[in-house]
Amino acid sequence: MPIEQGHTYFLDYTIHYNKSEDDLKQIEQFFMEISKYLLNNGGVIDRPYGIWAELIFPNNPGLFQFLKQIKKQLDPNNILNPGRLNL
């Protein structure tokens, strides 16, 4: 009997939409719902920026502190993207 060791899948998707304000709000809401669903079911977001930062960092303060330390080492004068992700 084979022993199952694990699976990894990569999913990248693009949502096509019209750029009117109403459509943009609906798309953002849909995008957040999809993202929350994936996270709640074992999914991983490997680049937490934009709206994903709002989902990832509050639930993983250790990661946020680690990223702040890296940012401080690489950018001690805070000139690279100041204020992004509150780093």
C-alpha positions in Angstrom: 0.0 0.0 0.0 1.5 3.4 -1.0 2.2 6.0 1.6 0.8 9.4 0.7 3.4 12.1 1.6 1.6 15.3 0.5 0.5 17.4 -2.3 1.3 21.0 -3.4 -0.8 23.0 -5.8 -0.2 26.5 -7.2 -3.2 28.5 -8.3 -2.9 31.9 -10.0 -6.0 33.5 -11.4 -7.1 36.7 -13.1 -10.5 38.2 -12.8 -11.5 40.2 -15.9 -13.9 43.1 -15.3 -15.1 46.5 -16.5 -13.4 49.4 -14.7 -16.5 51.2 -13.5 -16.8 52.0 -9.8 -19.7 49.6 -9.2 -17.9 46.7 -10.8 -14.7 47.5 -8.9 -16.4 47.3 -5.6 -18.1 44.0 -6.5 -14.8 42.6 -7.7 -13.0 43.6 -4.6 -15.7 42.0 -2.4 -15.6 38.8 -4.5 -11.8 38.7 -4.4 -11.8 39.0 -0.6 -14.4 36.2 -0.3 -12.3 33.9 -2.5 -9.1 34.8 -0.5 -10.8 34.2 2.9 -12.2 30.9 1.7 -8.8 29.8 0.5 -7.1 30.8 3.8 -9.8 29.1 5.9 -9.3 25.9 3.9 -5.6 25.5 4.2 -4.5 27.8 1.4 -1.4 30.0 1.6 -0.9 33.4 0.1 2.8 33.7 -0.5 2.9 37.5 -1.3 0.8 39.2 1.3 0.4 42.7 -0.1 -2.5 44.9 -0.9 -5.8 43.6 0.4 -4.1 40.3 1.4 -2.0 42.1 4.0 -5.2 42.9 5.8 -6.0 39.1 5.9 -2.5 37.8 6.7 -0.8 40.1 9.2 -3.5 40.4 11.9 -3.5 36.5 12.1 0.3 36.2 12.0 2.0 38.8 14.1 5.3 36.9 14.1 5.6 37.1 10.4 4.8 40.9 10.5 7.5 41.5 13.1 10.0 39.4 11.1 9.3 41.5 8.0 9.7 44.7 10.0 13.2 43.5 11.1 14.2 42.6 7.6 13.0 46.0 6.3 14.9 47.8 9.0 18.1 45.9 8.1 17.8 46.5 4.3 16.4 50.0 4.5 17.5 51.8 7.7 16.5 55.2 6.4 13.1 54.0 5.4 13.3 55.4 1.9 12.0 52.3 0.0 8.2 52.3 -0.1 7.7 54.2 3.2 4.5 53.3 4.9 3.7 50.3 2.7 2.2 47.5 4.9 3.0 49.6 7.9 6.6 48.4 7.8 
